[in-house]
Amino acid sequence: MPPDTKKYNIAVAGIGYVGLSNAVLLARRNRVVAVDIVEKKVRMLNGGISPVHDTQAQEFLSSGELDLTATTDAAAAYSNADFIIISTPTNYDSEKNYFDTSSVERVYRQIRLYSKSAAVVIKSTVPIGFTESLQERNNDRNILFSPEFLREGQAVRDNLFPSRIIVGENCNRQRAEAFARLMLEGALGENIPVMIMPSTEAEAVKLFANTYLALRVAFFNELDTYAEMKGLDSRTIIEGIGLDGRIGTHYNNPSFGYGGYCLPKDTKQLVANYCNVPNDIISSIVAANRTRKDYIARKILEQKPGTVGIYRLTMKIDSDNFRHSAILGVLRRLKETGANAVIYEPTLGEDSFWDCRVINDLDEFKRVSDIIVANRMSAELSDVMDKVYSRDLFSRD
Ligand SMILES: NC(=O)c1ccc[n+]([C@@H]2O[C@H](COP(=O)([O-])OP(=O)(O)OC[C@H]3O[C@@H](n4cnc5c(N)ncnc54)[C@H](O)[C@@H]3O)[C@@H](O)[C@H]2O)c1
């Protein structure tokens, strides 16, 4: 694509992992205003402090190289923008079988109060067909969907070196190319593939990609359950099958289950999208993840511990949040049997969590725990390995 030297005005709604990383990337060459309803995040960003834990984001913010400001004043931010990115939360409610896209719709309505012409780019994850339906309901073709593939903890890095840039656009290819070019120009990677496709296909790419990742996690976890129950060396088996180049040695480390903000809700959403579509695999992935956590909880209880120590609630060691982490699912199951649990989670800043004592002193935590349950291993547990229960075989995420 030929370079575009124009400096665009871009607004980003939602300063979370997705919004912040896109704002940082785009502010390398454009004027970006990030909008949030949480004043603290706005204050932090304006003070050069990253509101989420991300080393690269912090480096860029400290460098003074970005044309990036933050505000709670949506009117000012949206009225002057060429592109407005929506990166607000979406959630899946499995009881109501309903994917909550209300924050995206709310921001969209707000945007159109202040700007009729800005191209709206949805980066939040939405159900398949959502963007087209929003277009039809509002008779507005000026809405795009561009899936986001970042991982928390390295959000900016994943956007600087993206595996691909996908833009879902239903009528104006030039506009889609303009947005893809903005993303490319902010990135540092080379030969980044760009695909322009209809918005519904782009939404499907996002949900099927995350569901494949969940499938892979569930597969290696189920392999590990088999190996552990049969007394086999799980690591050796995984290494052996990974040498087949079609399978590979990546993304194969057993855990207590897939978790985090995206995989649980995106897999459930895809199952819901399959309503009336024949399938066995897609719905089994969600069930397999539940079975794995049941199994892990049972293995812990088999040891009849007086006190179970839960080492970290986060999904990954370098993460700063534990939204829907797998160990929470295990802890819930342990609590349901009346087990006594204590937690070591230094990012929590509270004395108790789910009626469990939070122990911030690692030595005391090690002392009072009969078994230490760790989804991911850490060097700081090396002196108590005889107490640790983990299925982390390769010491990586
Ligand atoms: N976190 C990830 O790894 C990831 C990866 C890919 C896609 N996604 C998707 O991107 C979306 C956002 O994810 P996230 O992790 O960045 O969320 P987040 O919860 O970290 O951040 C969302 C932000 O939006 C703000 N917000 C809510 N309503 C608002 C409004 N009306 N106006 C302005 N700001 C508002 C919130 O205060 C919050 O700061 C979700 O749909 C998620 O599924 C997330």
The ligand as an SDF file (V2000), in Angstrom:
LIG
                    3D

 44 48  0  0  0  0  0  0  0  0999 V2000
   -7.8490   -8.0030   26.7400 N   0  0  0  0  0  0  0  0  0  0  0  0
   -7.5470   -8.6990   25.6670 C   0  0  0  0  0  0  0  0  0  0  0  0
   -6.5530   -9.4650   25.6380 O   0  0  0  0  0  0  0  0  0  0  0  0
   -8.3740   -8.5700   24.3960 C   0  0  0  0  0  0  0  0  0  0  0  0
   -7.8690   -9.0910   23.1980 C   0  0  0  0  0  0  0  0  0  0  0  0
   -8.6330   -8.9960   22.0490 C   0  0  0  0  0  0  0  0  0  0  0  0
   -9.9060   -8.4300   22.1070 C   0  0  0  0  0  0  0  0  0  0  0  0
  -10.3870   -7.9570   23.2960 N   0  0  0  0  0  0  0  0  0  0  0  0
  -11.7220   -7.3680   23.3110 C   0  0  0  0  0  0  0  0  0  0  0  0
  -11.6090   -5.9400   23.3420 O   0  0  0  0  0  0  0  0  0  0  0  0
  -12.6260   -5.3860   24.2040 C   0  0  0  0  0  0  0  0  0  0  0  0
  -11.9530   -4.5590   25.2880 C   0  0  0  0  0  0  0  0  0  0  0  0
  -11.0850   -5.3900   26.0300 O   0  0  0  0  0  0  0  0  0  0  0  0
  -10.0680   -4.8020   27.1210 P   0  0  0  0  0  0  0  0  0  0  0  0
   -9.3590   -5.9550   27.6960 O   0  0  0  0  0  0  0  0  0  0  0  0
   -9.3050   -3.6780   26.5530 O   0  0  0  0  0  0  0  0  0  0  0  0
  -11.1290   -4.2340   28.1840 O   0  0  0  0  0  0  0  0  0  0  0  0
  -10.8540   -3.4290   29.5400 P   0  0  0  0  0  0  0  0  0  0  0  0
  -11.9380   -3.8210   30.4620 O   0  0  0  0  0  0  0  0  0  0  0  0
   -9.4410   -3.5950   29.9530 O   0  0  0  0  0  0  0  0  0  0  0  0
  -11.0420   -1.8980   29.1060 O   0  0  0  0  0  0  0  0  0  0  0  0
  -12.2540   -1.3670   28.6670 C   0  0  0  0  0  0  0  0  0  0  0  0
  -12.2750    0.1170   29.0140 C   0  0  0  0  0  0  0  0  0  0  0  0
  -13.4700    0.7110   28.4670 O   0  0  0  0  0  0  0  0  0  0  0  0
  -13.9150    1.7010   29.3800 C   0  0  0  0  0  0  0  0  0  0  0  0
  -15.2920    2.0510   29.0770 N   0  0  0  0  0  0  0  0  0  0  0  0
  -16.4380    1.3790   29.3880 C   0  0  0  0  0  0  0  0  0  0  0  0
  -17.5020    2.0540   28.9030 N   0  0  0  0  0  0  0  0  0  0  0  0
  -17.0360    3.1700   28.2920 C   0  0  0  0  0  0  0  0  0  0  0  0
  -17.6410    4.2540   27.6010 C   0  0  0  0  0  0  0  0  0  0  0  0
  -18.9760    4.3260   27.4790 N   0  0  0  0  0  0  0  0  0  0  0  0
  -16.8480    5.2160   27.0820 N   0  0  0  0  0  0  0  0  0  0  0  0
  -15.5080    5.1540   27.2120 C   0  0  0  0  0  0  0  0  0  0  0  0
  -14.8740    4.1510   27.8580 N   0  0  0  0  0  0  0  0  0  0  0  0
  -15.6330    3.1760   28.3990 C   0  0  0  0  0  0  0  0  0  0  0  0
  -13.6770    1.0530   30.7270 C   0  0  0  0  0  0  0  0  0  0  0  0
  -13.6740    2.0120   31.7740 O   0  0  0  0  0  0  0  0  0  0  0  0
  -12.3100    0.3970   30.5210 C   0  0  0  0  0  0  0  0  0  0  0  0
  -11.2600    1.2890   30.8590 O   0  0  0  0  0  0  0  0  0  0  0  0
  -13.4510   -6.5590   24.6830 C   0  0  0  0  0  0  0  0  0  0  0  0
  -14.5350   -6.7540   23.8040 O   0  0  0  0  0  0  0  0  0  0  0  0
  -12.4970   -7.7290   24.5640 C   0  0  0  0  0  0  0  0  0  0  0  0
  -13.1620   -8.9520   24.3920 O   0  0  0  0  0  0  0  0  0  0  0  0
   -9.6340   -7.9850   24.4310 C   0  0  0  0  0  0  0  0  0  0  0  0
  1  2  1  0
  2  3  2  0
  2  4  1  0
  4  5  1  0
  4 44  2  0
  5  6  2  0
  6  7  1  0
  7  8  2  0
  8  9  1  0
  8 44  1  0
  9 10  1  0
  9 42  1  0
 10 11  1  0
 11 12  1  0
 11 40  1  0
 12 13  1  0
 13 14  1  0
 14 15  2  0
 14 16  1  0
 14 17  1  0
 17 18  1  0
 18 19  2  0
 18 20  1  0
 18 21  1  0
 21 22  1  0
 22 23  1  0
 23 24  1  0
 23 38  1  0
 24 25  1  0
 25 26  1  0
 25 36  1  0
 26 27  1  0
 26 35  1  0
 27 28  2  0
 28 29  1  0
 29 30  1  0
 29 35  2  0
 30 31  1  0
 30 32  2  0
 32 33  1  0
 33 34  2  0
 34 35  1  0
 36 37  1  0
 36 38  1  0
 38 39  1  0
 40 41  1  0
 40 42  1  0
 42 43  1  0
M  CHG  2   8   1  16  -1
M  END
$$$$
